[in-house]
Amino acid sequence: MVKDIYPGSGTYYANNSSPSYLTEMDDILYFLTKDGTHGRELWRSNGTEAGTYMVKDIYAGSEDCDAEYLFAMNGTLYFSANDGVHGQELWKSNGTQSGTVMVKDINPGPKDSNPTHLTEYNGKLYFGADNGTDGHELWCSDGTEAGTFMVKDIYPGSGNSNPLYLTVFNGILWFNANNGINGQELWVSDGTEANTVMIKDIAAGPRYSSPLSFTAANGALFFTADDGINGRELWCVKYALLGDFEPDGDVDMDDFSALCEHWLSQKLSADVVPYGGDGRVNLLDLAHFSKTWEGSPENMSKLGIYAEQWLQVGTTSAEIDPFDIAPIYDGDGIINILDFAVFSNQWLENE
């Protein structure tokens, strides 16, 4: 035994410290426990009796702070806790008493915001929370009060989208959520409101498919879901790499060639942005493809130069522009995907 945190002997219901939420950060174990005096609070241990002690009495006295969802990120421990004044809110700790503080009172006053499913994505913390106005929605935090904000009101108004099982895969944040129309379905986010979208309405209509148990294996994301017809079964994301249009597990020149054909014919299998498509095959899809393409440095350089120029000039040109080459090779006043497709076909022929 490392330490008799709750001194004495007893049954399951008495004199047991009952440690829970064991979480490692910087070779120190953090956990929730009670010592018979302070209630369930945040503790730490280095594996020795002397090095096992309470970090902070968050809810002063004998009450429990109800800390949960401990998550270590970039040398900071994040969790949900109640100090008896602000309700259940987002907290952080560096392992010291003075460095254990509330990040933000998301639901102002004594009411709870109930942060849940804390997950790191692109160096920031993502989680579900309720600000008391918009319901339980997807939130993001950089660890500061000013940098803690709602990503998107997925279920508009006061309804709860309840983002659950946040999982990072292929550079995207995956989770299940309810928009009030399609039930609890598969969603993704890149951290922006515009690109926080539903991937698929697996159980068509307001029924819940409730995707869960997200697990990456062999370049794909697997999960279980119920489509309302076949019961709860095994599902996976069709394209692990959203630029892999063949697919063969690589994003390469073959996919680029296929993408050009898709643009010219507007085959929507090339429509990947926002994630899951928006009904158009356009420069947003190119931008995503460019990020994921693993072509040769020479080809990537060429593509990057042209893609960057097209993205910068926008969609219209008031005067003749060298990039406006379609549909009759002398321009139509619009710099768009057709120009890129024409260029791409010529480029591929000369490779």
N, C-alpha and C positions, 0 to 999 in steps of 0.2 A: 504494500500500500504506500502510495506517495505521501499522503497526509490524511489524517482524520479531520476533515473539514468541519463536519457537524459532530462535535465530540460526544462520545457515549455510544451505547448500543441501543438497538430498537428494532421494530418491525419495518415493513416497507413504508408505512405511513408515518413513522416517527424516527427521529435521530438519523435520518438519511440525507446526505447532501445531494444525492441524485444528479451528478454532473450530466450536462447535455449540450448539444450543439458544439462538440469538440472541433476546433478549427485551428490550423497551424498558420503562423505568420512569423517570418524571420526566426525560425527555430524555437519559437515560443508557442506553447499551447494555450489557446483561449477557449473559455467555456462558460456556461451558466451554471451556477450552483448556489446553495444557501448554507449558512453556517449556524443557523438557529437564532441569530441576532438581527441580521440585515435583510432577510428575504432573499429571493433569487436574484443575483446580480452578476456582473461580468467579473470573471476571475482569470488569472494567468498562472502558468507553471512552466518552470524549466526542468522539471523532473525531480527536483529536490523538495524536501519539506519546507525549508526556509524560503525557497524560491516560488512557493505556491501561495498566492495571496489575492485578495480582492483588488481589482483595478480601481473601481469607483462605486460608491453607494449612490447609484443613479436616482432611485426613488428612495429618498432619505428615510431611515427608520426600518421598520420590520416588513414593510410592503414590498411586493415583487415588482421589479422594473419590466418584467415580461419581455425581456430581450429575446429576439429570434432572428432567423435568416442571417447569421454571421457569415460575412464574406470578406476575404482578404484581397486587397488590390493595391499594388504599388506602395507597399509598406504602410497601408492604412487599413484598419479593420472597420468595415461598415456593418450596421445592423439596425434593426427596428427596436425601439425601446420607449418606455413611458416613465417620465420623471415625476408624475403626479400633478404636473402643472400644464403641460402642453399636449397630453394625450400620446398615443402611439405614433412616433415620428422617426425620421431618419437620423441616425447618430453615427459618429465615427470615433475611432480611438487610435492613438499611436502607442498604446500600452501604458501610458501614464495617467494619473488622476487628472492633472490639469489639461492633458491632451485628449480627454474623453468628453466630447461636446456634441450637442445637437447640430446637425448640418442646417436644417431649415424646418420651421414650423409650417409644414405644407398645408395642413388644415388648421388655420389660426385658432388659438385658444385651447381649451381643454379637450376638444374633439380629436378623434383619431384620423390620421391619413392612412394608417396601416400599410406601410411599405412591405412589399412581398417579392419573392423570386428575384433577389438581387443577382445581377450578372454583369460581368465586364465585357464591353464591346468597344473597340477602338480607343482604349485607354480611359473610357468613362464608365460610370456605373449606370445600368439600366434596371428599372424595376417598375412594379405597379404601385400606384398610390391614388388617394382620393383627396382632392383639395377642398371638398365640401360643396363644390359647385358643379364640377364636370363629371362626377362619378369616379370610379376606380379605373384609371387609364395608364398609358405607358409614359413613364417619366425618365429623365436623364439627369445625372449630376456629375460635376467635376470635383466635388468635395467642398464646394463653397456655396454659400446661400444664394449669391447672385447667379451662379452657374447651375442651379437646380431648377429644372423647368419641365413642363409637360410637353412631350414630343407631339402628340396628336390626340384630339378628342375623338377616339374611334367610334364610340357610341355617343352621338351628338346629344348635348344637353346633360341632364343629371344622371342618365343611365350608366350602368357599369359595363365596360367592355371586358373587364377582368383578364388582363394579359397574364397568361400562365406558361410555365415551363420554358422560360427564355433560354435559348440555345444559340450559340454562334457556330455557323457552318458556312464555308466558302465565302468568308468575308461579309456575311449578312447575318442579321439577328432574326431568328425564327421563333415563333411563339403561337399560341392559339388565343383568339380573342373573338368578341361578339360585337358586331356593329349595330345591333338592333334590328337587322333585316335578315341576315343569313345564319344566325346562330353562332355558336362557338366553332370557328373554323381556322384554317391555316393562314397565318399572316407573316409578313416579313417587314423589316425596316432597315434602312441604312443610317438612321438617326435623324432624318429630316421628315417633316410633316408630309411633303409631297410623295416621298418614296416609302411611306408606311402604308402598305396596301395588303389586301387579301389576295393570296395566291390562287386559291381554288375553293369554290363552295362545294365541298365534298358531299355533304348531305344537303341536296338542293332545297332552297327555300329557308324557312326559319328553323328547321330542325338542326340539332347539334351533331356534328361529327366528332367533336372533342378530341382533336389530335393530341397524343401524349407519348411519353417514352421516346423522345427524340434521341437518336443514336447514329453517329457517323460511322460508316463502314464501307470499304472498297470504293471510295470516292463518291458515295451517295449518302443522303440523309434518310434514314429509316424511321418510321413511327407507326403507331397503331391509330386507327380511326374507324368510325362507323358511318357508312354512306347511306344508311337507312334501308338498304336492300340486302346486303350481304353480312350484316352484323359487324362486330369489331374485328378487323383483319389487319394484316401487315401491308403498309404502304411505303412508297419511297418517292423522293423527288426525282422526276424523270431526267432532268439535266443537272448533274452535279455542278458542272461549269456552264453558266448561262450563255457562254459564247461557243459552246461545243455543240454545233448544230447537226453533226452527223449521227450520233455521237460516238467517239472512240476513246474518250478520257483525256484528250488533249485539245487545246485551242491552238490551231495552227493554220497554215496557208490553205489547206483543204476547206476549213471552216470559213475562211475569208472568201474563197471563191464561191462557196455555197451562199454566203451572206449577200454577195453582190447579185447573184441570181434572184435571191429572195427580194432584194430591194427593187429590182427592175420589174418583177412580177407582183410585188406586194404580198408575197406569201407570209402570213402572219406568224409562221414558226420562227421568224427572225425578230418578232416583236417581243422584246424581253424587258423593256424599261417603260414605266415603272415595273418593278419586279412582278411578272405575271402578265405584262402587256397593257397597252392603253388603246389598242385598236389601230395603231399606226406604226409603220416601219419607218423610222426617221433617224435623225442625227443623235438622238438620245441613245438609241440602240447601238449605234456606231461607237459612241463614247464608252458604253459598257463593254462592248467587244474589245475595244482598244486596251482597256484596263486588264482584261483577262487573257489576251492573246499572248502566246509564248513563241512567236515567230523569231526568225533570226534577227540579230541586232540591226543589220542593214535594212531589212524589210520593216522592222518596227520603227526605225528612224524615219523612213519615207512616209509610212502611214501616219506617224505622230505629227510630222510637219504639216501634211495636208489636213488631217483631222483637226488640228489645233487652229489652222487658218479658217477652215469652214465654220468651226464653232465660234470663233471670234467675230467673223463678219456678220453673223446673224442669218436671217432668212431672206432679206431683200437687199437689192442693190440699186441705188438711184442712178448710177452711171455704169458704163461698161467695166466689168471686173474680169480679170484673167481666170478666176475660178468658176465663172458662170459659162459653162460649155455645153449645156443641154437645154432643150432637146435637139436643136439644129446646129450645135457646135459653134454658134455665134451668139449664144445667150438668149435668155427669155426674161431677164430682169430679176430672176429669182435664183438664189444660191441654195440649193436643196439637195436631197438625197439622190436625185437623178444625175446631178453633176458629179457627185462622188461615184456613183455606179458606173457612169461612162468612163471616168478617169480610171476607176479600179479595173475595169475590163481591159483597158489599154495597158495598164501597168502589168497585169498578170500575163498578157501576151508577150511582154518584153522581158519578163523575168528569166 
